Amino acid sequence: MHVLVTGGAGFIGSHLVDALVAAGHRVRVLDSLEPQVHGKSGARPGTLNAAAELIVGDVRDRAAVARALDGVEAVFHEAAAVGVGQSMYEIERYVSANAVGAAVVLEEILERRDRIRKVVVASSMSLYGEGAYRAPDGRTLSPPLRSEADLAARRFELRTADGAELVPIGTPEEKPLQPTSIYAITKRDHEEMFLAVGQAYGIPVVALRYFNVYGPRQALSNPYTGVVAIFSSRLLNRKRPPLYEDGRQTRDFVHVSDVVQANLLALGCDAADGRVYNVGTGRATSVLDVAETLGELLDFAEPPDVTGQYRAGDIRHCVADISRIQRELGYRPQVAFADGVRELLGWLRTQTAEDAVDTAARELARRGLTR
């Protein structure tokens, strides 16, 4: 097929482009080459597959989107402004890039809907808020954010009203959505806009909720990207990575190649149309374990800087329940975290990272978003 990947010069998008080219598809990329992600040169990234056509343009630019969609049969919408903390003060930019950008892409897709055979939209685990938990009596709960009083007292784990600790479990797609940042809200809107338009017009749309994606090509100099890249940037500059709370909060770290696998499965499965799928591993890894593993592999002897501070809107635990995507699409995560990090190490050693983590932390503190 003739395929468009918006945001296709970015981290996940460029890996997806490689896989689509390898599968024999004709691939076009629409990407704004955002300086925070790609640097200020504006040059075609060397990581973008040479066989892919690149159109430099913003998803809010209707003319650029129309040009990018010309003759296209399938769309992977990966383009988005990414960064939970930054979204809480650059509110207009995030809402514009993500929600308005999605609206422009959808309107232009509608102009060509008779030709479009599939649309896959990148969603996010962030729209869940806290993950799912089990109470001591066996009930499954979807708790709200922790109280300011509990966080100020450094009571980081979630508990019942009578003080019993809740046990985190896999978060299924049916869990109520409780986004806790502007970024998460825009990703929820993103997902729901695509699904609603797809249903109304009979366009096959699939939404994939990515958990914490890591791997080569993640923007190491962007202090608002994923935690693996942030810690790597810090360690490459021989500095201790800062950890909020006690570092024992857990996430589901999924290798970028498994995210690509999920996208290709969604493209090829008609039964997925109109559905939402978690894309993760189903395994919990603490942030402290990530920092210690990276430090060991990068020969950095000092321990992580466990600050005890907390950020407004942060959650404690969220790990994917991947039973739906396994059952319906045949998805099987292939890369264990330890193996993925070892593979990442070879790439990290070839990189130079500008460490902007302290600057980002000061900005969050100045705005009262860390305590």
QUIZIQUI-V693595 format. One record per backbone hydrogen bond with DSSP energy under -0.5 kcal/mol. NH is the residue of the N-H (numbers start at 0). CO is the residue of the C=O. E is the energy in kcal/mol with one decimal. If there is no record, write none. Layout:
nh->[NH:NH]
co->[CO:CO]
e->[E:E]
//
This chain:
nh->[2:2:3:4:5:5:6:7:7:9:13:14:15:16:17:18:19:20:21:22:23:24:25:26:27:28:29:30:30:36:37:38:47:51:52:54:55:56:56:60:61:64:65:66:67:68:69:69:71:72:73:74:75:76:76:77:77:81:86:87:87:88:89:90:93:94:95:96:97:98:98:99:100:101:102:103:104:105:106:107:108:109:110:111:112:114:115:116:117:118:119:120:121:122:122:124:126:127:128:130:132:133:134:137:140:150:151:152:153:154:155:159:162:165:166:167:168:170:171:174:177:179:184:185:186:187:188:189:190:191:192:193:194:195:196:197:198:199:200:201:202:203:204:205:206:207:208:208:209:209:210:211:212:213:217:219:221:222:224:229:230:231:232:233:234:235:236:237:238:242:244:246:249:250:251:252:253:253:255:257:258:259:260:261:262:263:264:265:266:267:268:268:269:271:272:273:274:276:278:284:286:287:289:290:291:292:293:294:295:296:297:298:299:300:304:305:306:306:307:307:311:313:317:318:320:321:325:326:327:328:329:330:335:339:340:341:342:343:344:345:346:347:348:349:350:354:355:359:360:361:362:363:364:365:366:367:368:369:370]
co->[0:25:73:27:3:75:29:4:29:6:9:10:11:12:13:14:15:16:17:18:20:19:0:24:2:52:4:28:54:33:33:34:44:48:26:28:53:30:54:57:59:60:61:62:63:64:65:66:68:1:1:117:3:74:119:5:75:79:82:83:84:85:85:88:89:90:91:92:93:93:94:94:95:97:98:99:100:101:102:103:104:105:106:108:109:111:111:72:72:203:74:205:76:120:207:209:123:124:125:316:140:166:138:134:132:146:147:148:150:149:153:163:159:157:133:165:131:318:169:171:126:125:180:181:182:183:184:185:186:187:188:189:190:191:192:193:194:195:196:197:197:201:202:118:274:120:206:276:122:207:278:251:210:253:214:217:218:220:221:225:226:227:228:229:230:231:232:234:233:304:308:243:315:284:317:250:211:251:213:254:254:255:256:257:258:259:260:261:262:263:264:265:267:268:269:204:271:206:208:250:248:246:285:286:287:288:289:290:291:292:293:295:294:298:240:303:242:304:242:244:368:310:249:168:170:319:321:322:323:324:325:324:333:335:336:337:338:339:340:341:342:343:344:346:347:352:353:355:356:357:358:359:360:361:362:364:363:363:309]
e->[-0.7:-3.3:-2.6:-2.5:-0.5:-2.2:-3.1:-1.2:-0.6:-1.6:-2.4:-1.1:-2.3:-2.6:-2.0:-1.9:-2.4:-2.7:-2.4:-1.5:-1.7:-2.3:-2.3:-0.6:-2.9:-3.2:-1.6:-0.5:-2.0:-1.5:-3.2:-2.1:-1.5:-1.7:-2.3:-3.1:-0.5:-1.3:-0.7:-1.8:-0.9:-2.5:-2.6:-2.2:-2.3:-1.9:-0.6:-0.7:-2.2:-3.2:-1.4:-2.3:-2.9:-0.6:-2.8:-1.2:-1.1:-0.5:-1.8:-0.6:-1.3:-1.7:-2.6:-0.6:-2.0:-2.6:-2.7:-2.9:-2.4:-0.5:-1.7:-1.5:-1.6:-1.5:-2.0:-2.4:-2.3:-2.5:-2.4:-2.2:-2.2:-2.4:-1.2:-1.6:-1.2:-2.0:-1.2:-3.7:-1.0:-2.3:-2.9:-2.7:-2.3:-0.7:-3.4:-2.6:-1.2:-2.0:-1.0:-2.3:-2.2:-2.7:-2.9:-2.3:-3.1:-2.2:-2.7:-1.6:-1.7:-3.2:-1.1:-2.8:-2.0:-2.7:-2.4:-0.6:-2.3:-3.2:-0.7:-1.6:-1.0:-0.5:-2.4:-2.6:-2.0:-2.3:-2.5:-2.7:-2.5:-2.7:-3.0:-2.0:-2.3:-2.5:-2.4:-2.5:-2.4:-2.3:-2.2:-1.0:-2.0:-0.5:-0.6:-2.3:-2.3:-2.4:-0.5:-3.5:-1.5:-1.1:-2.0:-1.9:-1.2:-1.8:-1.2:-0.9:-1.1:-0.8:-1.6:-2.3:-2.8:-2.2:-2.6:-2.0:-2.6:-2.7:-1.1:-2.1:-2.0:-3.0:-4.5:-1.5:-1.2:-2.2:-0.6:-0.7:-2.2:-0.7:-2.1:-1.2:-1.4:-2.2:-2.0:-2.0:-1.9:-2.4:-2.2:-2.2:-2.1:-1.6:-0.5:-0.8:-0.6:-1.1:-1.5:-3.9:-2.2:-2.2:-2.6:-2.3:-2.2:-2.8:-1.8:-2.3:-2.6:-2.5:-2.4:-2.3:-2.2:-2.3:-2.1:-1.3:-3.2:-0.6:-2.2:-1.2:-2.5:-1.0:-0.6:-1.4:-2.9:-1.9:-1.2:-0.5:-2.1:-0.7:-2.0:-2.4:-2.9:-1.5:-0.9:-1.7:-0.6:-2.8:-2.6:-1.7:-2.2:-2.2:-1.7:-0.8:-0.8:-2.6:-2.1:-1.6:-1.8:-0.6:-1.0:-2.1:-2.5:-2.5:-1.9:-2.2:-2.3:-2.8:-1.5:-1.8:-2.8:-0.6:-2.4]
//
